[in-house]
Amino acid sequence: MTRLDVPSPSPATATDGLAHDTELLSASLIGVLEEQMGRVFASRLQWLFKTAASVRAGDETAVGRLVSYLSGVPDESVEPIIRACSLELQLANIAEERERVRRRRQYDATGEVQRESLAETAEILERNNVDVAPLAAQLQIEHVLTAHPTEATRRSVLDHQWDVAALLDRLDDPRIGHSRRRALLEELREVLTLWWQTDELRRIRPRVEDEVRRNLFFFEAVLFDAVPAVLAEIEHALDVRLVQPVLSYGSWTGGDMDGHPEVGADTLARALQLHRRTALTLFRDRVDRLARMFSHSSLRIPLSQELTESLDQDALDLPSAAVLRRPHREWEPLRTKLGFVHHRLGNTLTPRGREPGYADAQALRRDLELVLAHLNSRHVALGTIRRLLWQVDVFGFHLAGIDIRQGAGVLREATAAILPGYGDADGEPRRQALLTEALASGRRGIEHDPGGEAGELLRVLDTVALSADAYGPQAVPAFVISMTEHPSDVLAATWLAQRAGATSLRMVPLFETRSALEQAPATMAELYACEPYVAHLRAQANRQTVMVGYSDSGKDTGYVGSTWALYNAQEQLAAQATEAGVVLELFHGRGGSPSRGGGRTYRAILAQPEGTVNGRIRITEQGETVSARYADAELAERSLEQTISAVMLASALPNPPVRDEWRAEMERLSERSRERYRGLVYDDPEFLRFFGQFAPIAELSQLNIGSRPPSRKGVAGVESLRAIPWVFAWTQNRLLLPSWYGAGTALAAGDLELQREMWRNWPFFRGLIGTLEMALFKSDLGVAERYLSLVDDDIAQRFWADLVAEYDSVVERVLTITNQGQLLDDTPALQRRLEHRNPWIDPLSHLQVELLRRVRSGREEARSPLLATITGIAAGMRNTG
């Protein structure tokens, strides 16, 4: 069996649960709105939903009624309507999530194997005679949480969302009676009222520390306990004993300096403290729970000399420990030991005089292993304490390693300021020679503060060096070099880190644009031939992480061209690393939207080129994908299970051979789609004016959804925009242009039968078409056309006619290749889920057009409700950036 033979999810039928939950939540909200805003408002809101649905159904008379109503709504009255639509939409999303949880439980209850689960993976591997133990032993999967300006939902709103989801779960229990159900419904209306009275918009732009705290919340609320549950499922489903934790976590919040003036040494130091404090607090809580459970009597368990001596030493070291005052401590040795462990963790968190804490997480592990050795029961040994040991292994005292990231341009500036001759070096060979000599000799260069971003980078590296002593090398594991173009960019980072004493940092070049991806193998070849860099790799266990960027390559060259460039780069980098004797780990900088690598992670991993996974992968979790995947423990476990399953299958099962004809066709598709895309986005002199009027890009800069500026300084036009707000703006107007433009022209000019063959037999091409199909389904030209009224007449129809023709072309070709009548006909459950949101997204879109018109005509009072429509649509569309 090859990866292509792995079954895809079977269509699921809609259940009454989703419809019931949707109706229950909507009715509860209407009751709240009647109390808060009056019956007339609630009635008008229902009329708005029905009229927007009629517009979608093609009723032209409904268009006139809707436009007439919206244009007449006063500015002060429109915001409550937007709030209500947005809340309905978010409730619809919660109902969908609960349906996913319900479906997962049904599979578990019936014993039927769920698709993309570890149980299914075990069956597939067994059928193919794969030895699971060594495969599981080599797994290393790391998710890196980032903070990009795509997550528009406030933490306070997230709290209310989770409360609603929890109440729905309790209402789903068939054992509850009438009185208990009534009480839960009253609690639901209370939560909805509090949510209604909560500000949806941030009044100030979040600080970096706010973003750090927000990501840490997902560890506290879900991930810390979900991860050991998944590891236990691996052992159960695959019948293996894990020798390493498989999963690990990273973060960019607090260390991502690239184009971010507020990130520096102070934010990194504070983020490290917050990570450590959160981890230690979580461990203290779990140890305290364990101590309450472990009431073992000394009469029932063996008491070794090692444990006795350990308790005596604890008593000497920790005279203020509360456990010393327990009257039964001598007869409950394990509870007593855990009491001392709890106290040492407290000392580590907040030092108390001369009393010791733990030097590192391994010291905590040794104490827990001592307890484990005295349990005298397999049942107990494989229970709570085993999960706690896994938490120590996965999260340590750092919780998630914080990568630092800076652009190659800043590295060049910093190096030129302190390495004599570098700034005047004539060409890349001379720069490499200077850096190679400096690395080999240990030369520090000039002690000089260049100021600005370059100076802050040097201070950050000093902080990294200090953090390795204070928190361990895993606290800041990697230096991501954005916009890497030359080997000297990586050598400069290596030298700057060495100079600061941050020798534990591993260098991670990030290749983002099409040209950088094409040059990546040549860049890495020169690094593998540089002896000082090879020495750096040896210190990293001969492991090289290379990051490939989906965002900027997609913005630079379009979806099809970007996807093919990424495929080629990964394939060549993997072959090259094998030849050089280097262990390659690919780091996928995926976003939420299709044009930034978004979509189903499971299929994306299976579509990776042969030999590029090999049991290890590093993936970013960006913006709203963090809350979408980790807002619920069971959905988090499902998401992690899918990723692990895909990595195992991609590592164990071969891809079908890629025929030369397929590669030639992909080269043609890539070039033709890129030509079409760039001809519009970069070469048409009027495009920037059209984009600025057709999409709310200028207004996005005023929305307090992320601490990072939306544009890069010193660059003009579309080039200045970061990829995330670029995609965000096209999602707002429902066109999703970066996800499909250019693909129609390219596909239509090719050999249909060849493309059908590629779709049937090549996982990569099947994944490409599947992601296109998803983007096309989410695109809505009927709604997008309403935004055309905001565009100058002299350019509106010219651009619109071209966009419609390209959209129609790609839809027609995708349907022909996949032999479907309508988009997503092969996945009706997904089709229904996406359509389920439209009745609430559509009113927001129509309102946004009207409010954009008002704001652009100078009516400042319309700005606040306009920003509310942006957050509402973002919450509904979910993969916004």
N, C-alpha and C positions, 0 to 999 in steps of 0.2 A: 504494500500500500504506500502511496505517496501522500504528501500533504494535501493535494487536491482531492484525494478520496475521503478526507475527513468529513463526516457529515456536517452539513450546515443546519442551523436550527429549523425545525419543522414549524410550519405556520400554526400559531395558537389561536384558538377561537376566543372571542371576547367573552368574558364572564359577566354575570350579573353584578359581581362585586364592584367593578369599576364604575358602572352606571349608578349603582346604589350609593357608593361613596360620593360620587360627583353630585348627585341629587341632594344627598344629606348635607354636604358642605355648602352648596349653593343656597339651599333653603335656610340653613342656619345663618349664613351671611345676610340674606335678605331680611331675616328677623332682626339682626343687629343694625342694619342700615335703616330699617323702619324706626327703630328706637333713636338712633343717632341723627338721622337726616330727615325723617318723616316719610310717610307713605307715598307722597307724590314723587319724591326722589327715587324711591325703590321701584316704583312703577315705571318711571321714565327710563331707568337703567335697563329694565327688562325689555322695554320697547327698543332701546338702542341695540341690544344684542340681536333681537329678532330682525331689525331692519338691516343690520350689517350682514346677517346670514342671508337675507333676501338679495342683497347686493352681490354676495359671493355666488348665489344661485343664478345670477344673470338678469335679475329684475331691474330694468332700466328706470322704472318709475321710483324704485326704492333709492336709487342713486340721488335723484333730485330731492327726495324727502330728507335723506341723510345729510347731504351737503347744506341744504337750507337750514336744518336744525343746528348743525355744528357751527355754521357761520354766525348764528344768532345767539349762541351761548356766551354770556358775559365772562370776562377773564376770571372774576372772583368765583364763578360757579363751576368752571370747568375742572378745576383740580379735584374736587370730590368724585366726579365722574371717572377721572383717570385713576384715582386711588381704588375705586370700586372695581373697575375693569382689571387692574393689575392684581388686585387681591383675588378675584375670581380665577384669574389665570394661574396664579401661584397655588391656589387650592386644587385646581385641575392637575397640576404637576404632582402635588402630594398624593392625590388619588391614584395617579399612575404608578407612583413609587410603591404605594401600599399594595397595588395589584401585582407588581413584580414580586414583592415579598410573599404575598398570598400564593402566587404560582410556585415559588420556590418551596414553600411549605407543603404544597400539594404533592409535588414531586417526592419530597422526603417522606410524606405520610403514606403514599402508595407504593413506595419502593421503586418507582419508575426512574430510570437514569435521565437526568437533565442534560441537555446538550451543553457542550463547552464546560462541563463540570470535571472535577478530578476523577469521579467515578467513571465517566465516559472515557477519559484519557487512559485510565488504567486498563479498560477493556480493549481500546485500540492498540496500546502498547503490547498487551498480552497476545492479541491476534497476530502481531507482527514479530513476536518472539524477541522483544527488546528487553534486555536485562535492566530492570528499573533501578536497582540499587546504585550502580555507578552513575547513572543519569541524575538521580536525585542528589547524589553527593556533590556534583559539580554545579548545581544551580546557584546562581547569584543574581538576584533580581532587586534592583534599587529604583524606587520611585522618588523623584525629587520635586518637592512642592515649591512652586514659584509664586510670586506676587506680581501679576501683570494687571493693567487697567481693563480687565474684562469682567471682573466680578462686581456687579453693581449692587449686591444685596448687603445691607448692613448687618452687623452681628446681632443687634437687637431683634431684627426681623427674622434672622435665622433661628433665634431662640424660640420665637412664636411658631415658626414653621415646625420645628421639632416637637413642640408641645402638641400641636394639632395632629401630627403624624402618630404620636404616642397615644392620643385619645382615640384616634381611628382604630388603632391596633387593639385597644382594650374593648372598644365597641364591637369588634369583630369576634370576640370570644362568645361562642354559643352558650356558655354556661351562665351568663349574666341574666338576672331577672329584670322585671319592669322597673322596680325602684332604683336599682343600680344603673340601668340604662338611662333613666331620667336624670340621675345625678351627673352622669358622664356628659349628657347633652347640655346640661346647664353649665358644666365646666368648659365645654367646647365653645358655647356662646360667650363665656367670660374671656377666654383666650382670644377669640375673634374680635371682641370689643377692644381689648388691649392692643391687638395688632392694628386695628383700624385707627386707634388714637396714637399710634407710634409714627414718628417721622420716617417716611420711606427714603427721603433724600438725606445725605450727609450735608450738614451746613458748612463744614470745613473739610478740606482735602485731608485724607488720612495721613498720619505720619508713618514712617517706616516701622516704628515700634508697634503701631496699631496692626500693621500687616503681619508682623511677627506673632503677635498675640493671637490674631485670628487663625493663623495656621496651627499654632500650638493647641488651639481649642479642639481641633479635629483629632489630635493625638490624645488629649485628655478624655474627650467624649466617646471616641469610637476606636481609633487605631490601636491604642495601647492594649486593649483586650481582644480586638478582632484578630490581630496577627497571631497570637498563640492558638486561637481557635482554628485558624487556617492551617497552621503547621500541624496541629493534631489531625486535621482532616487529610493532609498529605500522607501522614503515617498510616492512617486507617485505610484510605482508599488505595494506596499503592503497596501497602503491606511492607513498609520499610522503616528503618530506624534512622532518623536524620542525624547526621554527624556535624552539620553546621546549620545555622538558622535560616538559610535560603533567602529570606527577605531582609532588606535594610532600607533606611530612609535618609534622604538628604533634603536640603532647603536652600533657596537662594535669597530668602528674605533676610535682610540685614547685611548681606555680603555682595549683592549685585550692584556694582558701581557703574556699570556701562550706561552712560548717558543719564545718570541719576545723581544730581548734585547733592542730594541729602544723605547719600550713603557714604560712609567713610569709616575710619578707625573707631570712632565713638559708637556708631550704630552696630558695628560688628561686635565690639566688646559687650554692648548691652544685650544684643541678641544671644550671644554665648551664655551670658548670665541667666537670661530668661529660659533658654533651653535647659540649662543645668538645674535651675530651680524647679522647673516643671517636672523634669525626670525624677529628681530626688523626692519631690512631694508625692508623685505617683508611687514610687517604690515604698515610701513610708506608709502610705495608705494600704498598699497590698500586703506589706509585711505585718501591719497591725491586724488586718483581716485574718492572715494566716495564724498569727499568735492566738487570736480568739478561737480558731478552729482546733489548733494543736494542743489539746488538753491531755496528751499522753501522760500516763502515770509512769513513774520510774519502776514500778512493779511489773509493767507490761512490755517494756522495751529494753533492749540491752543498753547499758551505760558504759561507754568505752572510757579508757584513760584519757584519750585525746579530747573527748567532749568535756570531761571533768576538768582537765587542765585549762581548756578554753574558757569555761565558765569562771574558773578562779581568776584567770588573767583579765577577763572582762570586768569582774568585780573590782580588781585593783585599778584598771584603766579608767573605769566609768563610775566613780563614786556617787555621782548625782543621778544615776539612772533610776527611773521610777520603779523598774522591776525589782530592785533591791529591797523595796519596801513591801513587796507582796509576801504575805505569810506562807503561801504554799509553794514558793519558788523552788525549794529544794526537792519537792516531790513531783514537779512538772518541769523537767530539765529542758525539753524542747521549747516549751512556751517561754521559759526563762531566757534561753539562748536567743529566741526571736525578739524578746524584749530588749536585750542588749543590741541586737542588730538594728532595731528601730531607733534606739538612742544614738548609735553611731551614725546612722543616716541623718539624724537631727543635727549632730555635731558637724557633719559634712555640709549640711545646708546652712547652718548658722553656728560657726565655731564657738565653743564654750571654754574659755580659758585654755588650760593645757590638756583637756580631755581630747583624745584622738577621734577622728572620723575615719572615713575610708579613703585610702589613697586613690583608688580607682574602682571601676565596676567589678574587676576580677577579684578584688579583695572581698567585695560583697558576695560574689559567687562562691568563693571558698567557704564562707560561713554557711551559706545556704546548702552547699554540698555536704557539709558536716551534719547538718540537720537531716538531710536526705539519707545519709548513711545509717541513721538510727531509726528509721520508720518501721522496719520489720513488716512491711506490707507492700506488695506490688500495686494494689489498688490505690493506696495513698500516694505512693511514689510517683505514679503516673497521673496524678490529679493536679490540684492547685499549685503545689510546689514546682511541679514540672513546668507549668505555664509561667510561673514566676521566673524560673531559670531561663526560659526562652526570652522573656521580656528583658532580662539582663543582657543576654547575648545580642538581641536585635537592637535595643535602644541605648544600652549603656547609661552613663551619666550625661551623655550629650544629646540624647533623644533622636536627633537627626543631624548629620554632619552639614555644616554650612559651607557651601562652595563660595569662593570669592570669584567675581567676574569683572573684567575690564576690557575695553576695546584695545585692539592692537595699536591704534594711533597714540593712545595715552602711554602705552608701554614704550613706544619709540621715543616719545617726548621725554619720559623719565630717564631712559637709558642714555639719550643724547646729552642730558644735563649732567650726568655724573660719570660717564665712561669717556675719557679723553679720546678724541678722534672719531667717535661714533657719528656725531651729528654731521660731520664733513665727509663721511665715508662715501666713496664713489661706487655705488652699486651694491647689489646683494652679496656677491662673493666677499667683498671687503668687510661688510657688516658681520657676516658669519665668521670670518677669520678673527676679527676683534673679540667677538663674544666667545668663540672657542678658546682663545688664549686666556681670556679673563676667567672662564670657568675652570680651565685646567690649572691655572696658577693660583686661583683663589683671590685674585685681585679685587679690591673693593671699589676702586675708582675714587672720585672726589666726594668728600663729605659736604654735601650741599643740598639745600632744600629748594627744589625748583618751583615750589608754590603751585597753586591751582590743583587740577586733577592729578597731575604727575606727582606733586608733593604728597597729596593725600594717599595715593597708591603706595608710596614708600612707607607712610605711617601705618597703613593697613597691613603691609607685610611684616612690619615690626610687631604689630598686634598678633598676627598669626604665629610668629615665633614664640611670643610669650604665652599664647594660648596652648601651644603644644606642651609646654611645661605645666601649665595650670590645669588643663582639661584633658590632655592626651592628644595624640596626633589625629585621631578620628574626629575630633570636634570641628576641624577645618581641613577636609581631606584633599580638596582639589582647587586648582586655579584655572578657570575657564577663560580662554583668550578669544574674545569675540572678534569677528571679521578677520580671522587669520588669513593672510595672503602669502606670507613668505616663511621659510624656515627660521629666519632671524627673529620673527615675532615670538616664536616658541622659545628660542634660545635666550632672547632678552628676558622673558618671564622667568626662565630657569635661573638665569644669572641674578636677577633682582631678588628672587626668593632665596637663593644661596647666600647672597650678600647680607640679607636680613637675618639669616639663621633659620629660615622657614624651610628646612631641607625635607620635611615630611610631605610637603605639598606635591601632588602629582599634576603634571601639566596636561591640560585638556584643550587642544586646539579646536575651535569651533569654525567649521566651514559653512558659510551661509549663502552666498550668492552662487549663481550658476558657474561663473568663472572660477571661483574659489573651490567649488566641488570638483570641477574638472581638473584643477591643479593639485588637489589634495594628495593623490598618490605620489606625485613628484615631490611635493613638500615633505611628506613623511619619509620618502626614500633618502633624502638628504639628511634628515634627522637621525635615521637609523645608521647612517654612515659616519655620524659625528661622535667621536669617542667620549667626550664629556657628557653628551646626552645619553649615550648608551650606558654610561656609568649611573646616570640618574635613573634610567629604566631598571637597571639591576637592583638598585635600592628600593624599587617599587615592585619587586618580585617579577620583573620582566613584563609588567602589565602596562599597556598603553590604552588610555581611554581617548577616543575621538568622538567629538560631538558633531552631528549633522543637523543643520538648521532647516526646518520646513518653512518657517515664517518668511524670512527675507528672500529665500529662493523662490517661493511662490509669488511674492510681490514683484520680484525682479523679472520672472520669466513666465508666469502663469502656471496653472495647476498641472497640466500634462507635462510640460517641459521640466518643471521642478521635480515631479515624481520620478521621471526617468533619470534626471541628473543624480538624484539621491540614490537610486538603485545602482547605477553604474559606479558611483563613488564607493558605495559600501562593498560591492563585489570586488573591486580592485584593491581596496584597502585590506580586506580580509585575506585575499590571496598573497598580497605583499607581506603582511604581518606573519603569515605562516612561513613564508620563505625566509624571513629575517629571524625566525625563532622567537617572535614576540606574541604574547597573549593579548589579543585585541578585544576591547570592550567598546561596543558602539553605544553612544549616548544619543537618544532620539529626542530632539527638541520639538515635540509635538504640541500643538495648541488644541483648542476646542473645535474650531471651525474646519470644514473639509479642506479649504485651501491652505490650512496650516497643519495638515497631518491629522486632523481630527477624524472622528468616526470610530468604528468598532476596533478596539485594540486587539482582540483575538484574531480577527481576519488580517489585520495589518501585520502582526507578528508572523503568521503563517505565510504571508506573501513575501517575506524577506528573502534576499538572494541566498543561494546555497552557501553554507559555510560561514555565515555572518552572525549566527546566534550562539551556537555552541554552549548552551547552558547559561549564558550571561547576557544581561541587557540592563540598560539604564534609561529611564523614561521620565520626561517632565510631566507633572500634573499641573496644569495652568488654569488660573482664574476660576471660572464657574465649574470646571470639571472636578475640582476638589470637593466642593459641596455636593455636586451631583453624585459622586461616587462614595463619599465618606460621611454623608449626613445620617446614615442609618447603619447600624452594626451588621445586619444581615445582608444589605446591599453591598457594604464594603467587603464582606467575606466573599460574596459572589463575584465582585469585580476582581479581587485578588486571585480567586480560584481560576477565573478565566485567563488572566495573564500568565499564571504559573502553568496552566494546561497548555497554552499556546507555545510557551517557551520550550516546554518538554517535547511537544510534537515537532516543533521546528528544528529542534536539536537532534531528534531521533529518526525522523522520517525524511527521506530525500525528496527534493523537488523534482518534477519531471525535467528532463533535459530541455534547455532553452534553444530552440532551433534558430539557425541563422536568419531565416526569413522573418521570424518574429522580432529579432533584434533590429533588422533593417526597417521593418514597419514602425517600430517604436522610435527609431531615429527620425524617420520621416514625420511621424506624428508630433514628436517633440519640436522639431524645427518649424513645422508649419503652424502649430498652435502658438509657439513663441512669437513667430512673426506677426500673427494676427493680433495677439494680446498686446505686444509692445507697440504695434502700429496704432492701436487705440490709446493705450494708457500713457505712453511716453512720447510718441511721435506726432500725435494730433495736437496742434497748438491750442485748440479750443477745449480740449478735454478737461483741463483743470478747472475752467470756468463752469463747464457742465457738471462736473463732480461736486464742486463747492455749492452749487444751487440744488442739485438733485438729491444729495445726501446731507445729513446733519453733521458734517465733519467739523465745522467751526464751532457748533454748539457743544460737541463732545468735550472740547477743551475746557468747558466751564463746569463739567460734571465732576463732582468729587468722588470718583470711583477708584482712584489709585494714586499713589504718591509720585509715580514717574511721569515726567512731561510726555505729551503725546507725540512731539516732534523732536528730531535731532537738530541741534544748532548748526548754523553755518552751511546748511544744505537747502536748496530751493526746490519748489514744486513737489510732485508726488514722492521724489527721492527723500524729502525731508521727513515724511511721515513714517512713524514706526509701523511695522506690519500689523500690529494688533488693532490700533484705532482705524487703520485702513480697512481691515476686514469688518470691524465693529460697525462702521458707517454703512457698509453695503448690506449688513444684516438688518440694520434699522429700517431701511427702505424696502426690505424684503426681496431684493434682487440677487444678492449673493454673487455678484459678478466675478470676483476673483476665483470662485470655485469651479467655474465652467467656461468662461469666455475663451474662445479660441479652439476649444475642443470640437465643436460642431464642424467648423470648416475643415479641420485636420482629419477627423474621422470620415467625413463624407467623401473626401478625395481619395480614400484608400480602398483596398480590395475587401469587400464585405465578407466574403467567405473566409478569407484569411483572418479577419478580425473575429469572426465567430469561432474559428478554430482556436485562436489565442484565448478567447474568453472561456472556452470549454476546458482547455488543457494547461493554461499557465496561471497559477495563483496570483502572480503579480498583476497581470492584465485584468483578471477577474476582480481583484480588489480595486483597481483603478476605476473600472466601469461601475462597480458597486458604490464607491464614494461619489462619483459623478451623479449617479442616480439619486442618491440621498440629497445632494445639494440641489439638484433640479426639482425634486419634490418639495423641498422647503422653500425654493424660490416661488414667488407669487407675482406674476406680471400684472395680474388684475389689480392688486393693491399697489404695486410699484408705479403703475401708470398714473395714479393719483398724484404722485410727487412731481410728475412732469409739469403740472400747473405752476410749479415754483421756478421753472427754468425759462430763460429768455426765449422768445419765439424764434429768433433767428438760428438757434442751434437745437432746440428741443426735438423737433421731428427728425432731423438728420441723425442724431444719436439714437433716438428711440427706435427708429426703423431698423438700424443696424443691430441693436441689442435684441430686438424681437426676432429678427431673422436668424441670428446666431443661436439664440435659445431654442427656437423651433428646430433648427438643424441638429443640434446635439440631442434633443429629446427624441426626435425621429430616429436617429442613428442608434441611440442606446436601446430603444424599444426593439428595433430591428435585430440588433446583435443578440439581445437577451430573449427574443421571441415572446414579448409581453404586449398586452393591449394597453395597459396603463403603467405608469411608474410605480414600483414597489408592489405590483400584483403578486409577486412571488413571496412577499413577506407581509401578508395582510394585517398581522398584529401590529407591526411597526407602522404601517400605513394608517391604521385606525388611531394609533396613539398620537401621531403627528397631526392628523385631522382634528383630533379631539380638542386641540388648543385653539384652533382657528376662530371659533365664535367669540373668544375673549381677546385674541391678539388683534383681530380686524378692527374693532372699535378704536383701539389705541392707535393703530396706524392712521386711520382717518382723522382722529383728533390731532395726531402729530403734524400732519400736513397743514391743517388749519392753524395750529399754533406756530409752526415755522413761518407761515405767511405773516402772522401778526408780529412776531419778534423781528422779522426782517424789514417790516414796515415801521419799526421804531417803538412798538408797544412793549416796553420793558416789563410791564406787569404780567405779560404772558410767558416770561422766561421760566419762572419757577414751575408752572404746570407743564411746559414743554420738556423740561428736564425730567419730570415725573414720567412722561410717556417713554422717554429713553430707557429709564430703569425698568419700567413695566415690560416693554418689548424685550429687553435683554433677559429678564427673568423668564419670559415665556419661550423665547427661542433657545435659550440655554447655551448652545455652543456659539457664542457671540464673537469670540476673538481667539 
